[in-house]
Amino acid sequence: MDAWKNQLFFGDNLDILRSGCIPVGSVDLIYLDPPFNSNATYNILFAEKGGEKSAAQITAFDDTWHWGPEAMAAYDDVIRGDRPKLADLLQALMAFLGRNDMMAYLTMMAVRLVELHRVLKPTGSLYLHCDPTASHYLKMVLDAIFDFKNFRNEIIWAYKGGGSSKKDFPRRHDVIFRYSNSNHYNFYPDTIRIPYQAEGINRTDDSMWGRHKGTSKIYKPHPLGKVPEDWWPISILNANDPERLGYPTQKPEALLERIINASSKKGDIVLDPFCGCGTTVTVAERLKRRWIGIDITHLAITLIKKRLHDTFGPEELEDFEVIGEPADAKSAAALAEENRHQFEWWALGMVDAAPAQDKKKGADRGVDGVLYFQEKDDGPYHKIIVQVKSGKVNAATVRELEGTRKQEQAKIAALLTLQPPTRPMREAAAAAEFYKPEMFPELRFPRLQILTITELFAGRQLEYPRWVPSKTFKKAVRRYKGPTPQEQEKSYPKLPNSE
């Protein structure tokens, strides 16, 4: 227990699950919200040089998975594997659905669910969150892997929202399938109880059987409240919710809190293999669980790290390690060679810059990232643009960036590069002179700054006024471990006959 470090993995969750990094039968609770067909493009979708789409990038950036070599390989793995029921099911689904996006999604999910089943403890539980588009197919896949006898609940997460349809009933719910790994599973009802409705108090058993027995049994309420039914009216995060960080499919912490409390206790291990903006790991941290998060984008990893630090602060945040991130200039160069866009997003995170725009929407005009600063709390926002280069750079690169800075009306521009700057590059940067804040004109910040990845690892920072906290990323709400002070003060009103 003392040697444990919470873990945040960058990479494809299938590769990480198969690598042995997570031991067999070690996880108490798995929650996953795999993307599919919710009309949300997570961040950015792009193609390989030959024009074909990368399956891993689709997993990361597009809310639909497509049939291709990766899906075919996953299908072959299942057919040749040691799960005959699952193999039979996928072959039947292939005959029914054909080779399309839905079949690709189900196949790619099947191989991952097999690995998740492998790392789950015999007493553990899995909650799979999906929308009604694919839920009926996913339940068959889960039955084949976990056994239909271990199906526990189809939880309906019901919520309200804007908009309506003229041809359909507005869809306002998600489905969460709950499965256990065996018939001997952990469930902690007293941690999730909610207040009774008035009509449920002191209710008499007036059923036919009750009248036949001549009983007048009165249902006495539990002093802690009742266990919620399998439909959960929990509000979604509206645009102004303090929890909202801008991630398209972010789930409310109240939803994850109920799941984590119901199926784990303090010190248990919680795994989220599609952790997105980190709601699961943030709630697990607050409730004093150990946790493992996996995501395939450096954008998500950067957001999760910032969210954890903002939420708990250095005094309360347990130590965690990020696995798969570049640890030095050599591994950063390897990432750039493997995937230049992932390198770009990782490098932007090194200087707390956000991606400037969607890569699908044409040329980036020399702006890869942006961050904002203020000289005073109520003052205007000033822009810094960032360009990331993993290949060759020269003085022309610097001069073009200075032209872009002026065109974008940015106060400062930064070039992040793997290659050390040449003397002509340094001279071109110096020609841009300095930015002088109005409040402290005696201070000077280079208008054009060149930072190498090696320097960033050594602790060098982008130079700009920092006396007002940066507003580039929305700051997560500060939370306390365990119940908040408000939650500690809250108590349900004493109910009649609850003694």
LUMTORFI-200008 format. One line per 4 residues: number of its first residue (from 1); their letters; for each residue x, y, z negated of C-alpha. Coordinates in Angstrom, 3 decimals. Layout:
N
NUM = A = X Y Z ~ ...
This chain:
499
1 = MDAW = 0.000 0.000 0.000 ~ 2.742 2.496 -0.958 ~ 4.640 1.894 2.288 ~ 1.589 2.487 4.476
5 = KNQL = 1.554 5.469 6.807 ~ -1.545 6.475 8.691 ~ -0.921 6.089 12.405 ~ -1.863 8.129 15.465
9 = FFGD = -0.985 6.389 18.738 ~ -0.616 7.993 22.140 ~ -1.347 5.533 24.932 ~ -3.852 3.144 26.450
13 = NLDI = -5.579 1.381 23.561 ~ -5.471 -1.946 25.424 ~ -1.681 -1.836 25.638 ~ -1.369 -0.815 21.987
17 = LRSG = -3.776 -3.509 20.759 ~ -1.945 -6.163 22.779 ~ 1.497 -5.019 21.650 ~ 1.116 -6.369 18.107
21 = CIPV = 1.439 -2.916 16.522 ~ -1.824 -3.624 14.712 ~ -1.650 -7.043 12.995 ~ -4.293 -9.708 13.474
25 = GSVD = -7.085 -9.504 10.881 ~ -5.842 -6.287 9.300 ~ -8.608 -3.738 9.975 ~ -11.676 -3.310 7.757
29 = LIYL = -13.778 -1.070 9.980 ~ -13.738 -0.158 13.676 ~ -15.719 2.722 15.145 ~ -15.518 3.428 18.850
33 = DPPF = -17.290 5.853 21.127 ~ -16.060 4.851 24.593 ~ -16.880 7.359 27.330 ~ -19.403 6.502 29.992
37 = NSNA = -21.881 8.413 32.094 ~ -22.715 11.281 29.785 ~ -21.903 13.790 32.530 ~ -18.905 15.100 30.637
41 = TYNI = -15.470 15.306 32.153 ~ -13.234 15.238 29.102 ~ -10.402 17.370 30.310 ~ -8.927 16.914 33.744
45 = LFAE = -9.044 14.316 36.482 ~ -6.361 14.025 39.105 ~ -5.134 11.507 41.677 ~ -1.801 9.803 42.202
49 = KGGE = 0.470 10.894 45.063 ~ -1.120 8.367 47.410 ~ -4.606 9.676 46.613 ~ -5.761 6.677 44.593
53 = KSAA = -7.193 7.330 41.141 ~ -5.329 6.088 38.100 ~ -7.408 3.874 35.816 ~ -5.636 5.203 32.732
57 = QITA = -6.317 8.789 33.766 ~ -9.946 7.966 34.422 ~ -10.142 6.524 30.910 ~ -8.736 9.789 29.636
61 = FDDT = -10.452 12.381 31.730 ~ -13.499 11.209 33.587 ~ -16.649 9.963 31.933 ~ -16.998 7.144 34.448
65 = WHWG = -14.663 4.217 35.058 ~ -14.379 3.000 38.629 ~ -13.814 -0.417 40.174 ~ -10.223 -0.830 41.316
69 = PEAM = -7.053 -2.865 40.684 ~ -7.098 -2.242 36.924 ~ -10.695 -3.387 36.557 ~ -10.033 -6.389 38.779
73 = AAYD = -7.025 -7.358 36.639 ~ -9.132 -7.036 33.469 ~ -11.856 -9.186 35.024 ~ -9.273 -11.835 35.933
77 = DVIR = -7.903 -11.745 32.351 ~ -11.347 -12.534 30.963 ~ -12.120 -15.287 33.472 ~ -8.788 -16.997 32.788
81 = GDRP = -8.877 -16.331 29.043 ~ -10.023 -18.401 26.083 ~ -13.516 -16.884 25.788 ~ -15.711 -19.145 27.979
85 = KLAD = -18.981 -17.463 26.968 ~ -17.594 -14.057 27.851 ~ -16.231 -15.385 31.152 ~ -19.622 -16.853 32.043
89 = LLQA = -21.331 -13.580 31.154 ~ -19.009 -11.413 33.271 ~ -19.397 -13.720 36.254 ~ -23.181 -13.481 35.913
93 = LMAF = -22.998 -9.698 35.601 ~ -20.732 -9.548 38.651 ~ -23.298 -11.512 40.651 ~ -26.022 -9.119 39.482
97 = LGRN = -24.240 -5.750 39.519 ~ -21.525 -6.215 42.117 ~ -18.245 -4.308 42.130 ~ -19.289 -0.858 40.992
101 = DMMA = -18.665 1.654 38.216 ~ -20.903 -0.127 35.726 ~ -19.151 -3.449 36.294 ~ -15.759 -1.755 35.942
105 = YLTM = -16.830 -0.188 32.663 ~ -18.149 -3.450 31.237 ~ -15.043 -5.357 32.305 ~ -12.635 -2.782 30.885
109 = MAVR = -14.660 -2.687 27.670 ~ -14.750 -6.500 27.424 ~ -10.961 -6.911 27.363 ~ -10.678 -4.173 24.740
113 = LVEL = -13.434 -5.594 22.548 ~ -11.683 -8.980 22.582 ~ -8.561 -7.316 21.170 ~ -10.573 -5.315 18.636
117 = HRVL = -12.244 -8.516 17.456 ~ -8.780 -10.033 17.005 ~ -7.511 -7.264 14.683 ~ -10.713 -7.079 12.602
121 = KPTG = -10.757 -8.746 9.177 ~ -13.232 -11.613 8.617 ~ -15.089 -9.273 6.240 ~ -14.864 -6.326 8.644
125 = SLYL = -17.436 -4.538 10.783 ~ -17.494 -2.858 14.183 ~ -19.720 0.046 15.197 ~ -19.927 0.709 18.938
129 = HCDP = -21.460 4.035 19.931 ~ -23.032 4.323 23.386 ~ -25.870 5.941 25.282 ~ -28.843 4.012 26.700
133 = TASH = -27.295 3.894 30.187 ~ -25.136 0.871 29.390 ~ -26.269 -0.206 25.923 ~ -28.215 -3.273 27.078
137 = YLKM = -25.206 -4.625 28.966 ~ -22.796 -3.823 26.145 ~ -24.923 -5.732 23.654 ~ -24.572 -8.886 25.749
141 = VLDA = -20.791 -8.395 25.866 ~ -20.728 -7.947 22.085 ~ -22.887 -11.036 21.575 ~ -20.460 -13.074 23.661
145 = IFDF = -17.432 -11.861 21.658 ~ -18.768 -11.523 18.113 ~ -21.589 -14.112 18.349 ~ -25.205 -12.979 18.362
149 = KNFR = -25.527 -14.292 14.788 ~ -23.224 -11.484 13.648 ~ -25.362 -8.724 15.130 ~ -26.488 -6.564 12.201
153 = NEII = -28.193 -3.425 13.495 ~ -29.083 -1.381 16.506 ~ -28.835 2.039 14.908 ~ -30.623 4.898 16.622
157 = WAYK = -28.956 8.258 16.117 ~ -31.818 10.694 16.731 ~ -31.249 14.403 17.220 ~ -32.929 17.483 18.613
161 = GGGS = -31.661 19.561 21.491 ~ -32.560 22.182 24.027 ~ -33.915 21.617 27.506 ~ -36.673 19.400 28.800
165 = SKKD = -37.548 17.301 31.809 ~ -40.607 17.644 34.038 ~ -40.494 13.996 35.088 ~ -39.242 12.164 31.980
169 = FPRR = -39.453 12.256 28.202 ~ -36.418 14.191 26.999 ~ -33.692 11.788 25.878 ~ -32.595 12.668 22.373
173 = HDVI = -30.870 9.631 20.927 ~ -27.731 7.507 21.093 ~ -27.368 3.831 20.263 ~ -24.841 2.460 17.766
177 = FRYS = -24.435 -1.311 17.632 ~ -23.240 -2.712 14.318 ~ -21.599 -6.151 14.276 ~ -19.812 -8.029 11.528
181 = NSNH = -16.941 -10.426 12.117 ~ -18.589 -13.159 10.051 ~ -21.530 -13.763 7.762 ~ -19.392 -12.661 4.790
185 = YNFY = -18.997 -8.955 5.478 ~ -18.601 -5.858 3.350 ~ -21.496 -3.446 3.000 ~ -21.803 -0.750 0.331
189 = PDTI = -25.418 0.494 0.230 ~ -25.103 2.635 -2.903 ~ -22.634 4.949 -1.139 ~ -25.118 5.964 1.570
193 = RIPY = -28.416 6.281 -0.259 ~ -30.671 9.214 0.567 ~ -33.635 10.776 -1.271 ~ -37.006 9.012 -1.089
197 = QAEG = -39.938 10.586 0.676 ~ -42.753 11.411 -1.749 ~ -45.071 8.760 -0.310 ~ -42.554 6.016 -1.094
201 = INRT = -42.551 6.663 -4.841 ~ -44.664 4.463 -7.144 ~ -46.134 2.684 -4.138 ~ -48.398 -0.272 -5.090
205 = DDSM = -48.211 -3.610 -3.292 ~ -51.728 -3.693 -1.812 ~ -50.931 -6.185 0.915 ~ -53.172 -9.225 1.410
209 = WGRH = -50.548 -11.394 -0.287 ~ -50.324 -8.984 -3.195 ~ -54.116 -8.923 -3.646 ~ -54.257 -12.733 -3.385
213 = KGTS = -51.717 -13.043 -6.183 ~ -53.660 -10.539 -8.218 ~ -50.532 -8.505 -8.749 ~ -50.336 -4.779 -9.123
217 = KIYK = -46.619 -4.495 -8.482 ~ -45.315 -0.959 -8.343 ~ -42.203 -0.315 -6.252 ~ -39.856 1.573 -8.512
221 = PHPL = -37.386 3.817 -6.732 ~ -33.667 3.266 -7.068 ~ -32.154 6.105 -9.131 ~ -29.636 6.857 -6.343
225 = GKVP = -32.230 6.985 -3.580 ~ -32.999 4.602 -0.733 ~ -30.800 2.990 1.900 ~ -31.432 4.723 5.244
229 = EDWW = -33.408 2.886 7.890 ~ -31.773 2.002 11.194 ~ -32.748 5.350 12.710 ~ -30.710 8.308 11.576
233 = PISI = -31.961 11.868 12.090 ~ -28.598 13.644 11.945 ~ -28.207 16.956 13.738 ~ -25.806 17.289 16.637
237 = LNAN = -23.213 20.059 16.530 ~ -24.639 23.215 18.056 ~ -22.469 25.830 19.713 ~ -22.072 27.861 16.519
241 = DPER = -21.491 24.973 14.128 ~ -18.358 25.533 12.012 ~ -17.293 21.931 12.718 ~ -17.298 22.391 16.483
245 = LGYP = -13.828 22.531 18.037 ~ -14.891 22.695 21.673 ~ -14.454 18.998 22.500 ~ -17.380 18.013 24.769
249 = TQKP = -18.445 14.805 23.009 ~ -17.519 15.719 19.437 ~ -19.670 13.904 16.871 ~ -20.779 15.388 13.516
253 = EALL = -18.779 14.387 10.464 ~ -22.003 13.413 8.678 ~ -22.500 10.581 11.173 ~ -19.012 9.147 10.635
257 = ERII = -19.232 9.677 6.891 ~ -22.282 7.423 6.682 ~ -20.623 4.700 8.779 ~ -17.326 4.794 6.877
261 = NASS = -18.998 4.805 3.468 ~ -21.349 1.965 4.431 ~ -18.681 -0.468 5.627 ~ -15.437 0.413 3.858
265 = KKGD = -14.092 1.455 0.484 ~ -11.153 3.580 -0.621 ~ -7.869 2.202 0.668 ~ -9.461 0.207 3.516
269 = IVLD = -8.171 0.586 7.072 ~ -10.390 2.361 9.628 ~ -9.565 2.175 13.348 ~ -10.848 4.382 16.165
273 = PFCG = -9.400 3.330 19.554 ~ -10.980 6.280 21.430 ~ -10.405 8.943 18.811 ~ -10.844 12.038 21.012
277 = CGTT = -10.792 15.107 18.785 ~ -10.263 13.028 15.651 ~ -13.580 13.104 13.795 ~ -13.197 9.498 12.623
281 = VTVA = -9.664 9.911 11.307 ~ -10.504 13.264 9.703 ~ -13.454 11.783 7.792 ~ -11.420 8.680 6.912
285 = ERLK = -8.684 10.932 5.513 ~ -11.214 12.896 3.450 ~ -12.794 9.725 2.075 ~ -9.345 8.331 1.167
289 = RRWI = -9.265 5.512 3.670 ~ -6.202 4.474 5.584 ~ -6.611 5.054 9.292 ~ -5.359 4.302 12.793
293 = GIDI = -6.294 6.477 15.765 ~ -5.529 5.895 19.436 ~ -5.970 8.240 22.385 ~ -4.630 8.316 25.911
297 = THLA = -4.166 12.082 26.269 ~ -1.623 14.375 24.683 ~ -4.333 17.030 24.611 ~ -6.260 14.907 22.123
301 = ITLI = -3.151 14.093 20.080 ~ -2.303 17.793 19.797 ~ -5.873 18.656 18.780 ~ -6.022 15.881 16.171
305 = KKRL = -2.715 16.891 14.566 ~ -3.837 20.509 14.329 ~ -7.265 19.517 13.021 ~ -5.795 17.376 10.253
309 = HDTF = -3.379 20.090 9.142 ~ -6.055 22.800 9.226 ~ -8.628 20.628 7.439 ~ -6.523 19.437 4.520
313 = GPEE = -3.433 21.615 4.405 ~ 0.021 20.302 3.532 ~ -0.881 19.801 -0.121 ~ -3.665 17.241 0.518
317 = LEDF = -2.847 15.657 3.882 ~ -1.338 12.201 3.555 ~ 1.765 11.545 5.605 ~ 1.055 10.121 9.052
321 = EVIG = 3.171 9.195 12.043 ~ 2.545 9.830 15.714 ~ 3.645 6.858 17.814 ~ 4.236 7.217 21.541
325 = EPAD = 5.034 10.925 21.575 ~ 8.424 12.067 22.872 ~ 10.896 12.235 20.006 ~ 13.768 13.896 21.882
329 = AKSA = 14.648 15.429 25.235 ~ 15.445 12.019 26.738 ~ 12.022 10.554 25.925 ~ 10.386 13.798 27.080
333 = AALA = 12.129 13.406 30.426 ~ 10.878 9.819 30.610 ~ 7.306 11.034 30.027 ~ 7.733 13.638 32.768
337 = EENR = 8.954 10.940 35.148 ~ 6.018 8.699 34.281 ~ 3.278 11.336 34.292 ~ 4.052 14.991 34.826
341 = HQFE = 0.614 16.171 33.712 ~ 0.847 14.357 30.404 ~ 4.301 15.898 29.984 ~ 2.829 19.304 30.708
345 = WWAL = 0.091 18.961 28.067 ~ 2.539 17.602 25.523 ~ 4.957 20.494 26.145 ~ 2.141 23.049 25.814
349 = GMVD = 1.356 21.528 22.440 ~ 4.948 22.185 21.344 ~ 4.234 25.940 21.511 ~ 0.551 25.762 20.440
353 = AAPA = -0.694 26.707 23.905 ~ -3.935 25.412 25.390 ~ -4.209 24.182 28.998 ~ -5.066 27.107 31.239
357 = QDKK = -7.650 25.480 33.491 ~ -9.061 22.338 34.988 ~ -6.598 20.733 37.371 ~ -9.439 19.746 39.658
361 = KGAD = -10.087 23.374 40.596 ~ -7.224 24.047 42.939 ~ -3.823 25.631 42.469 ~ -2.823 26.714 38.982
365 = RGVD = -1.352 30.063 40.127 ~ 1.763 29.338 38.084 ~ -0.168 29.307 34.783 ~ -0.192 25.967 32.987
369 = GVLY = -1.076 27.138 29.516 ~ -2.223 30.159 27.600 ~ -2.279 31.379 24.018 ~ -3.541 34.561 22.423
373 = FQEK = -2.377 36.797 19.610 ~ -3.587 39.913 17.822 ~ -1.641 42.680 16.189 ~ -4.418 43.181 13.636
377 = DDGP = -7.511 41.223 12.611 ~ -9.981 43.482 14.391 ~ -7.640 44.301 17.254 ~ -7.815 43.209 20.892
381 = YHKI = -6.551 39.811 21.999 ~ -3.297 39.775 23.930 ~ -2.410 36.951 26.300 ~ 0.724 34.864 26.673
385 = IVQV = 0.978 32.648 29.746 ~ 3.091 29.490 29.796 ~ 4.550 27.586 32.727 ~ 5.961 24.070 32.315
389 = KSGK = 8.601 22.698 34.677 ~ 9.905 19.142 34.549 ~ 12.015 19.428 37.706 ~ 14.495 21.871 39.161
393 = VNAA = 14.270 25.543 38.257 ~ 16.158 28.591 39.462 ~ 16.093 32.373 39.353 ~ 13.277 32.485 41.903
397 = TVRE = 11.140 30.467 39.468 ~ 11.682 33.128 36.814 ~ 10.961 36.041 39.167 ~ 7.748 34.381 40.360
401 = LEGT = 6.654 33.869 36.759 ~ 7.241 37.544 36.016 ~ 5.061 38.446 38.986 ~ 2.360 36.111 37.678
405 = RKQE = 2.616 37.685 34.213 ~ 1.913 41.119 35.674 ~ -0.906 39.808 37.823 ~ -2.499 38.077 34.802
409 = QAKI = -1.955 41.196 32.654 ~ -0.223 39.055 30.047 ~ 2.045 40.647 27.474 ~ 4.526 37.747 27.475
413 = AALL = 5.328 34.810 29.752 ~ 7.209 31.660 28.781 ~ 8.923 29.041 30.901 ~ 9.290 25.609 29.281
417 = TLQP = 11.826 23.471 31.077 ~ 13.792 20.261 30.766 ~ 16.731 21.825 32.595 ~ 18.966 24.420 30.890
421 = PTRP = 18.658 27.885 32.463 ~ 21.390 29.134 34.767 ~ 23.021 32.521 34.355 ~ 20.943 34.053 37.209
425 = MREA = 17.811 32.738 35.470 ~ 18.776 34.395 32.201 ~ 19.500 37.641 34.031 ~ 16.128 37.512 35.799
429 = AAAA = 14.402 36.979 32.465 ~ 16.290 39.854 30.847 ~ 15.176 42.176 33.657 ~ 11.591 41.855 32.392
433 = EFYK = 12.669 43.783 29.270 ~ 10.625 43.725 26.043 ~ 7.129 43.880 24.639 ~ 6.850 46.349 21.729
437 = PEMF = 3.810 46.032 19.422 ~ 1.880 49.234 18.802 ~ 1.802 48.651 15.053 ~ 5.539 48.002 14.756
441 = PELR = 7.224 49.569 17.789 ~ 10.630 48.935 16.276 ~ 10.118 45.197 16.888 ~ 10.955 43.780 20.296
445 = FPRL = 9.832 40.529 21.929 ~ 11.208 39.418 25.304 ~ 8.498 39.670 27.927 ~ 9.873 36.635 29.734
449 = QILT = 11.231 33.792 27.636 ~ 12.901 30.565 28.741 ~ 12.771 27.694 26.263 ~ 14.224 24.277 26.925
453 = ITEL = 12.721 21.098 25.503 ~ 15.987 20.475 23.656 ~ 15.673 23.892 21.983 ~ 12.074 23.209 21.009
457 = FAGR = 13.129 19.967 19.316 ~ 15.818 21.938 17.491 ~ 13.190 24.275 16.051 ~ 13.226 27.225 18.435
461 = QLEY = 9.866 28.946 18.716 ~ 8.141 31.175 21.189 ~ 8.673 34.793 20.116 ~ 5.545 36.933 19.703
465 = PRWV = 3.749 38.788 16.861 ~ 2.623 36.151 14.375 ~ 1.376 38.182 11.429 ~ -2.248 37.492 12.456
469 = PSKT = -3.013 33.738 12.778 ~ -3.258 32.532 16.376 ~ -6.746 32.108 17.841 ~ -5.719 29.758 20.668
473 = FKKA = -7.318 26.716 19.029 ~ -10.396 26.958 16.870 ~ -9.393 26.386 13.277 ~ -10.999 23.350 11.651
477 = VRRY = -13.033 23.917 8.493 ~ -11.006 23.442 5.305 ~ -12.213 20.359 3.462 ~ -11.411 18.631 0.183
481 = KGPT = -10.676 14.969 -0.322 ~ -13.704 13.027 -1.494 ~ -16.928 14.972 -2.153 ~ -16.795 18.732 -1.717
485 = PQEQ = -17.465 20.907 -4.795 ~ -20.961 21.530 -3.403 ~ -21.569 17.795 -3.001 ~ -20.358 17.148 -6.521
489 = EKSY = -22.892 19.631 -7.864 ~ -25.728 18.182 -5.779 ~ -28.016 15.717 -7.509 ~ -31.338 14.313 -6.454
493 = PKLP = -34.308 15.374 -8.597 ~ -35.216 12.767 -11.186 ~ -38.015 10.624 -9.848 ~ -40.950 9.278 -11.854
497 = NSE = -40.459 5.817 -13.359 ~ -36.811 5.725 -12.295 ~ -35.601 4.633 -15.698
